Amino acid sequence: MEIRPTTDEDFEVFVATVHTAFGQFPETPVGDGGRWWSALEMDRGLLAVAPEGKPVGTAAAYSFDLTLPGGALVPVAGVTAVGVLPSHRRRGVLSAMMRHQLADVRERGGFLSVLLASEARIYGRFGYGPATSTARLTVERHKAQWAAARGTAVEDGAGSVEVLRRDGCGEILEAVYDRYRRAQPGALSRPHRWWDLGAGQPPVARTPRYVAVHRDADGTPDGYASYSTESGTLTVDETIAVDDAAFTALARYVLGHDLVTKVVFRHLPAEHPLRWQLDDPRAGEVGGVTDWLWVRLLDVPRALTARGWFADGELVLDVDDPFLGEHGRYLLTVRDGRAECVPTDRRPDLSLDVRDLGSVYLGGTRPSTLVRAGHIRAHDPAAAARADALFGSDVAPHCLHWF
Ligand SMILES: CC(C)(COP(=O)(O)OP(=O)(O)OC[C@H]1O[C@@H](n2cnc3c(N)ncnc32)[C@H](O)[C@@H]1OP(=O)(O)O)[C@@H](O)C(=O)NCCC(=O)NCCS
């Protein structure tokens, strides 16, 4: 089995092979929907080719920036289009492609790789850990009276909402999304190319969408909600807002939509203030909680020193990377929001697999949860609590970009 990099000339065969792996046909976009594969970077693709010359496996990567706790933006490989033909499964094709791809990310100077997993059992063995989660909030409109604000009113009501068609507001969406993602740990950039090609029109979908755009009192767009309605249900694919006031105004807009009995907000964090803003907190039901962004560290000291930290302290981490056959013990020292991470021989506080480090890296999973699950080993009883305090993020990580 040969694993070879792709070029632009492989585009058609690549797209055909990955669709066959998923048992699908490349769809023809309807209305203003984009094609998900139009933004593939063919200089970052891989094809697995069987001895007789037939392509049997695909993998690719996008060049994204990931926002870390504390606001640093770092380049990551966004792994995508992973598939092996049903006729060639379970013979190590994916494993060979993963090995090739991780080496390639390192060669390009990268230290983090991320992906969305079609099935949760595939990627742990390659060193990826689930790092963020996403949920759906379903609100029965007849129960959705707004609670009187206690304390400070989130919204001043001075902004405005305009409803547009998705194909008529690409530049607005791009600018709003960019402001949002820079301040949201766990969020990924959507390169300009995505918007240009329609691949970034939220979401990549075959059906047309309306977009409610919120503008602040000065007329600057600061939020949008892309939505469609069917059979009395209004589904919001993504609500992007640079602050809580813009989010609240957009939520009021969709919850005020006529001829709708139910509003489904997709891709919210499970703990979102919206439920608390309703007079009946049970009017909103959280469902469909699932993992979203998976993170893989390829250079532990670089990754740990890149993010911001919110508590001082020290921790010795013994990190095993069985897929790459690597192992390292590091002293992590945090002072005034910044970390140093150096090799050490000191006795470890925690022993963990690199996939578990991926899960706790953005602050979305507490190390103590993985200690209790038996994945991370704490060598003294206080170490887990110390790790929780260190790894926490000021803003909970969240990602809703689909790729
Ligand atoms: C998932 C997929 C790429 C795996 O490819 P593959 O070439 O069969 O994988 P490998 O043979 O390298 O498998 C490596 C290991 O992972 C395990 N594995 C692979 N896919 C798995 C799955 N879906 N569930 C559980 N285990 C899986 C294999 O059993 C094997 O384990 P072992 O080393 O203990 O024997 C392939 O089944 C596929 O294309 N599925 C449909 C498309 C898809 O879901 N792609 C992933 C998109 S995120």
Ligand as a Chemical Component Dictionary entry (heavy atoms), coordinates in Angstrom:
data_LIG
# 
_chem_comp.id                   LIG 
_chem_comp.type                 NON-POLYMER 
_chem_comp.pdbx_formal_charge   0 
_chem_comp.three_letter_code    LIG 
# 
loop_
_chem_comp_atom.comp_id 
_chem_comp_atom.atom_id 
_chem_comp_atom.alt_atom_id 
_chem_comp_atom.type_symbol 
_chem_comp_atom.charge 
_chem_comp_atom.model_Cartn_x 
_chem_comp_atom.model_Cartn_y 
_chem_comp_atom.model_Cartn_z 
_chem_comp_atom.pdbx_ordinal 
LIG C1  C1  C 0 -12.923 4.743  9.774  1  
LIG C2  C2  C 0 -12.110 4.182  8.613  2  
LIG C3  C3  C 0 -11.376 5.330  7.927  3  
LIG C4  C4  C 0 -11.098 3.184  9.180  4  
LIG O1  O1  O 0 -10.178 2.798  8.163  5  
LIG P1  P1  P 0 -9.385  1.388  8.240  6  
LIG O2  O2  O 0 -8.370  1.404  7.157  7  
LIG O3  O3  O 0 -10.349 0.282  8.283  8  
LIG O4  O4  O 0 -8.669  1.502  9.644  9  
LIG P2  P2  P 0 -7.411  0.630  10.135 10 
LIG O5  O5  O 0 -7.452  -0.718 9.466  11 
LIG O6  O6  O 0 -6.141  1.388  10.002 12 
LIG O7  O7  O 0 -7.796  0.472  11.657 13 
LIG C5  C5  C 0 -6.884  0.714  12.710 14 
LIG C6  C6  C 0 -7.521  0.277  13.997 15 
LIG O8  O8  O 0 -8.680  1.091  14.253 16 
LIG C7  C7  C 0 -9.827  0.273  14.434 17 
LIG N1  N1  N 0 -10.940 0.948  13.815 18 
LIG C8  C8  C 0 -10.963 1.511  12.598 19 
LIG N2  N2  N 0 -12.172 2.048  12.366 20 
LIG C9  C9  C 0 -12.916 1.822  13.463 21 
LIG C10 C10 C 0 -14.250 2.138  13.809 22 
LIG N3  N3  N 0 -15.049 2.778  12.948 23 
LIG N4  N4  N 0 -14.694 1.766  15.018 24 
LIG C11 C11 C 0 -13.880 1.103  15.870 25 
LIG N5  N5  N 0 -12.591 0.776  15.580 26 
LIG C12 C12 C 0 -12.126 1.134  14.398 27 
LIG C13 C13 C 0 -9.480  -1.022 13.699 28 
LIG O9  O9  O 0 -10.226 -2.118 14.195 29 
LIG C14 C14 C 0 -8.025  -1.176 13.971 30 
LIG O10 O10 O 0 -7.833  -1.695 15.270 31 
LIG P3  P3  P 0 -6.613  -2.687 15.624 32 
LIG O11 O11 O 0 -5.375  -1.890 15.319 33 
LIG O12 O12 O 0 -6.814  -2.974 17.061 34 
LIG O13 O13 O 0 -6.789  -3.841 14.707 35 
LIG C15 C15 C 0 -12.999 3.462  7.583  36 
LIG O14 O14 O 0 -13.680 2.430  8.249  37 
LIG C16 C16 C 0 -13.998 4.376  6.879  38 
LIG O15 O15 O 0 -13.695 4.934  5.840  39 
LIG N6  N6  N 0 -15.226 4.535  7.462  40 
LIG C17 C17 C 0 -16.294 5.333  6.824  41 
LIG C18 C18 C 0 -15.931 6.801  6.742  42 
LIG C19 C19 C 0 -15.547 7.382  8.077  43 
LIG O16 O16 O 0 -16.221 7.201  9.082  44 
LIG N7  N7  N 0 -14.416 8.120  8.092  45 
LIG C20 C20 C 0 -13.937 8.801  9.270  46 
LIG C21 C21 C 0 -14.327 10.226 9.136  47 
LIG S1  S1  S 0 -13.996 11.163 10.590 48 
# 
loop_
_chem_comp_bond.comp_id 
_chem_comp_bond.atom_id_1 
_chem_comp_bond.atom_id_2 
_chem_comp_bond.value_order 
_chem_comp_bond.pdbx_ordinal 
LIG C1  C2  SING 1  
LIG C2  C3  SING 2  
LIG C2  C4  SING 3  
LIG C2  C15 SING 4  
LIG C4  O1  SING 5  
LIG O1  P1  SING 6  
LIG P1  O2  DOUB 7  
LIG P1  O3  SING 8  
LIG P1  O4  SING 9  
LIG O4  P2  SING 10 
LIG P2  O5  DOUB 11 
LIG P2  O6  SING 12 
LIG P2  O7  SING 13 
LIG O7  C5  SING 14 
LIG C5  C6  SING 15 
LIG C6  O8  SING 16 
LIG C6  C14 SING 17 
LIG O8  C7  SING 18 
LIG C7  N1  SING 19 
LIG C7  C13 SING 20 
LIG N1  C8  SING 21 
LIG N1  C12 SING 22 
LIG C8  N2  DOUB 23 
LIG N2  C9  SING 24 
LIG C9  C10 SING 25 
LIG C9  C12 DOUB 26 
LIG C10 N3  SING 27 
LIG C10 N4  DOUB 28 
LIG N4  C11 SING 29 
LIG C11 N5  DOUB 30 
LIG N5  C12 SING 31 
LIG C13 O9  SING 32 
LIG C13 C14 SING 33 
LIG C14 O10 SING 34 
LIG O10 P3  SING 35 
LIG P3  O11 DOUB 36 
LIG P3  O12 SING 37 
LIG P3  O13 SING 38 
LIG C15 O14 SING 39 
LIG C15 C16 SING 40 
LIG C16 O15 DOUB 41 
LIG C16 N6  SING 42 
LIG N6  C17 SING 43 
LIG C17 C18 SING 44 
LIG C18 C19 SING 45 
LIG C19 O16 DOUB 46 
LIG C19 N7  SING 47 
LIG N7  C20 SING 48 
LIG C20 C21 SING 49 
LIG C21 S1  SING 50 
# 
